[in-house]
Amino acid sequence: MKEKRKDLTPPYFRYLVHLIRPFPDFDFSFIKPVRRKAVELLKLKQGDRVLDMGCGPGGSFPYIVDVVGPSGEVVGVEISPEVTINARRRIARNEWRNVRVIEASAQTVNLTGTFDGLLMFAAADVYASEEALENIFPHVRENARVALFGAKTSSNRLGRILNPFLKMLFKLSFSTTPRPDYEPWRILARYVERLDVEEYFFGLMFLASGSVITKKPNKKLVVAY
């Protein structure tokens, strides 16, 4: 059973989370502006309840807490038990009383209540999974904002050169993580009114956001670049 739990964390990521565990607030400096913008796209307010799916070690928590304040709530969901330890250490370090982490997969997590915002940052096994979205969206209120950040294959001239390298990196990732394609937000786009997509790093990364319009998937796909 212990080995099975370890299998939920890729070896390289297991080493990383152990390396940064003594530093609960650690985050890569180049990714901080993107996290901040992703949270801004949620258009949150004081008292809102936010779902951070695939929260990892909690890198987005500070930005969400800063907006929703002590009257709001942040619920993080993370599949890896080893990464969850880091997230809870961050919560304890900052003495956040309104942040909690659930150790579960997005496909099976038992959520309660409704959320005013949904963040999926570097969580392809969430936003690219029909099963995960069907489990999550009944708990996201209509008109709530959704933001997601992740990797994609690039049509940019330089990005195309790096596509094979990106695919190789994904082979080292979580077993539940789908391989990147040119539009990894395709499934999610059926659940929101509109997705605005901005590309980063030669088209190899993207940041997208939209608003939930109905509890049932919208069959019409509308994506704006």
C-alpha positions as CSV (number, residue, x, y, z in Angstrom):
1,M,0.0,0.0,0.0
2,K,2.9,2.3,0.8
3,E,4.5,1.7,-2.5
4,K,1.2,2.3,-4.3
5,R,1.0,5.7,-2.6
6,K,4.5,6.6,-3.6
7,D,3.7,5.7,-7.2
8,L,1.3,8.7,-7.2
9,T,4.4,11.0,-7.2
10,P,6.9,10.8,-10.1
11,P,10.5,10.2,-8.8
12,Y,11.9,13.5,-10.0
13,F,9.0,15.4,-8.3
14,R,9.4,13.3,-5.1
15,Y,13.0,14.5,-4.8
16,L,12.0,18.1,-5.5
17,V,9.3,18.2,-2.8
18,H,11.7,16.7,-0.3
19,L,14.3,19.3,-1.2
20,I,12.0,22.3,-0.7
21,R,10.2,20.9,2.3
22,P,12.2,22.9,4.8
23,F,11.1,26.0,2.9
24,P,7.3,26.0,2.9
25,D,6.9,29.3,1.0
26,F,9.3,28.4,-1.8
27,D,8.1,29.0,-5.4
28,F,10.0,29.5,-8.6
29,S,10.4,33.3,-9.2
30,F,9.5,33.0,-13.0
31,I,6.2,31.4,-12.2
32,K,5.0,33.8,-9.6
33,P,3.7,36.5,-12.0
34,V,1.7,33.9,-13.9
35,R,0.2,32.6,-10.6
36,R,-0.7,36.1,-9.7
37,K,-2.4,36.8,-13.0
38,A,-4.3,33.5,-12.9
39,V,-5.8,34.4,-9.6
40,E,-6.6,37.9,-10.9
41,L,-8.5,36.3,-13.7
42,L,-10.8,34.6,-11.2
43,K,-12.1,38.1,-10.2
44,L,-12.6,37.1,-6.6
45,K,-13.8,39.2,-3.8
46,Q,-13.7,39.1,0.0
47,G,-15.6,36.1,1.4
48,D,-15.5,34.0,-1.7
49,R,-14.9,30.2,-1.6
50,V,-12.3,29.0,-4.0
51,L,-11.3,25.5,-5.3
52,D,-7.7,25.0,-6.2
53,M,-7.6,21.7,-8.1
54,G,-4.1,20.1,-8.3
55,C,-2.9,22.6,-5.8
56,G,0.6,21.1,-5.5
57,P,2.6,22.5,-2.6
58,G,0.2,25.4,-2.4
59,G,2.0,28.0,-4.5
60,S,-1.2,29.8,-5.4
61,F,-2.6,29.9,-1.9
62,P,-1.0,33.3,-0.9
63,Y,-2.5,35.1,-3.9
64,I,-6.0,33.6,-3.3
65,V,-6.0,34.2,0.5
66,D,-4.9,37.8,-0.1
67,V,-8.1,38.4,-2.1
68,V,-10.7,36.4,-0.3
69,G,-9.5,37.5,3.1
70,P,-10.2,35.8,6.4
71,S,-13.9,35.5,5.7
72,G,-13.3,33.5,2.5
73,E,-12.2,29.9,2.2
74,V,-9.6,28.1,0.0
75,V,-9.9,24.3,-0.6
76,G,-6.9,22.7,-2.3
77,V,-7.1,19.2,-3.8
78,E,-3.9,17.3,-4.5
79,I,-3.5,13.6,-5.6
80,S,0.1,13.1,-4.3
81,P,0.4,12.4,-0.5
82,E,4.0,13.6,-0.5
83,V,3.2,16.9,-2.2
84,T,0.2,17.3,0.2
85,I,2.7,17.4,3.1
86,N,4.3,20.4,1.6
87,A,1.0,22.2,1.1
88,R,0.0,21.6,4.7
89,R,3.4,22.9,5.9
90,R,2.8,26.1,4.0
91,I,-0.6,26.5,5.6
92,A,0.8,25.9,9.1
93,R,3.7,28.3,8.4
94,N,1.4,31.1,7.4
95,E,-1.2,30.2,10.1
96,W,-4.0,30.3,7.6
97,R,-7.2,29.1,9.3
98,N,-9.3,29.3,6.2
99,V,-7.2,27.0,3.9
100,R,-7.4,23.3,3.8
101,V,-6.1,20.5,1.6
102,I,-7.8,17.3,0.5
103,E,-5.6,14.4,-0.6
104,A,-7.6,12.8,-3.5
105,S,-7.7,12.6,-7.2
106,A,-9.9,15.1,-9.1
107,Q,-11.9,12.2,-10.5
108,T,-13.0,10.9,-7.1
109,V,-12.6,13.7,-4.6
110,N,-15.7,14.2,-2.5
111,L,-16.5,17.9,-2.6
112,T,-19.2,19.7,-0.6
113,G,-20.9,23.0,-1.0
114,T,-20.3,25.4,-4.0
115,F,-17.3,27.4,-5.0
116,D,-17.1,31.0,-6.4
117,G,-13.9,30.3,-8.3
118,L,-12.0,27.4,-9.8
119,L,-8.2,27.4,-10.3
120,M,-6.3,24.6,-12.1
121,F,-2.7,25.6,-12.2
122,A,-0.4,23.1,-13.9
123,A,-3.1,20.5,-13.5
124,A,-3.5,18.8,-16.9
125,D,-4.8,15.7,-15.2
126,V,-7.7,17.8,-14.1
127,Y,-8.6,20.2,-16.9
128,A,-8.1,17.6,-19.6
129,S,-10.1,14.9,-17.9
130,E,-13.8,14.6,-18.7
131,E,-14.3,12.4,-15.6
132,A,-12.6,15.0,-13.4
133,L,-14.6,17.9,-14.8
134,E,-17.9,16.0,-14.4
135,N,-17.0,15.5,-10.7
136,I,-16.0,19.1,-10.1
137,F,-18.4,21.3,-12.0
138,P,-21.6,20.4,-10.0
139,H,-19.8,22.2,-7.2
140,V,-18.9,25.4,-9.1
141,R,-21.6,28.0,-9.2
142,E,-23.0,29.5,-12.4
143,N,-21.0,32.5,-13.7
144,A,-18.1,31.6,-11.4
145,R,-14.7,32.3,-13.0
146,V,-12.4,29.5,-14.0
147,A,-8.6,29.9,-14.7
148,L,-6.1,27.3,-15.8
149,F,-2.4,27.3,-16.7
150,G,-0.5,24.5,-18.3
151,A,1.7,23.1,-21.1
152,K,0.8,22.7,-24.8
153,T,2.5,21.8,-28.0
154,S,3.4,24.9,-30.0
155,S,2.8,26.1,-33.5
156,N,5.4,28.8,-33.1
157,R,8.5,28.4,-35.2
158,L,10.9,28.1,-32.3
159,G,8.3,26.3,-30.1
160,R,7.9,23.5,-32.7
161,I,11.6,22.8,-32.3
162,L,11.0,22.3,-28.5
163,N,7.8,20.2,-28.9
164,P,9.7,16.9,-28.7
165,F,11.5,18.0,-25.5
166,L,8.1,18.9,-24.0
167,K,6.6,15.6,-24.8
168,M,9.7,13.8,-23.3
169,L,9.2,15.8,-20.0
170,F,5.6,14.7,-19.8
171,K,6.7,11.1,-19.9
172,L,8.3,11.7,-16.6
173,S,5.2,13.3,-15.1
174,F,2.2,11.8,-13.2
175,S,0.8,8.7,-14.8
176,T,-2.6,10.4,-14.8
177,T,-1.3,13.4,-16.8
178,P,-2.4,13.4,-20.5
179,R,0.2,14.2,-23.1
180,P,0.1,17.8,-24.3
181,D,-1.5,18.8,-27.5
182,Y,-2.3,22.1,-29.3
183,E,-5.5,22.7,-27.4
184,P,-5.5,20.9,-24.1
185,W,-8.3,23.1,-22.9
186,R,-10.7,21.6,-25.4
187,I,-12.8,19.5,-23.0
188,L,-13.0,22.3,-20.4
189,A,-14.2,24.8,-23.0
190,R,-17.5,22.9,-23.1
191,Y,-18.2,24.0,-19.5
192,V,-17.6,27.7,-19.8
193,E,-19.2,30.5,-21.8
194,R,-15.9,31.6,-23.3
195,L,-12.2,30.8,-22.9
196,D,-9.7,33.5,-23.5
197,V,-6.3,31.9,-24.1
198,E,-2.9,33.6,-23.8
199,E,0.3,31.8,-24.8
200,Y,3.6,32.0,-23.0
201,F,7.2,30.6,-23.6
202,F,7.1,30.4,-27.4
203,G,3.6,28.9,-27.3
204,L,4.6,26.0,-25.1
205,M,2.5,27.3,-22.1
206,F,-0.9,28.9,-21.9
207,L,-3.1,30.7,-19.4
208,A,-6.8,30.6,-20.0
209,S,-9.9,31.8,-18.2
210,G,-13.7,31.9,-18.7
211,S,-17.0,31.9,-16.8
212,V,-19.3,29.0,-16.0
213,I,-22.7,29.4,-17.6
214,T,-24.5,26.2,-16.8
215,K,-24.2,23.0,-14.8
216,K,-24.4,21.0,-18.0
217,P,-21.6,21.1,-20.6
218,N,-22.1,23.6,-23.4
219,K,-21.8,21.8,-26.7
220,K,-20.6,24.9,-28.5
221,L,-16.9,25.4,-28.3
222,V,-15.8,29.1,-28.4
223,V,-12.1,30.0,-27.9
224,A,-10.6,33.4,-28.3
225,Y,-6.9,34.0,-28.7
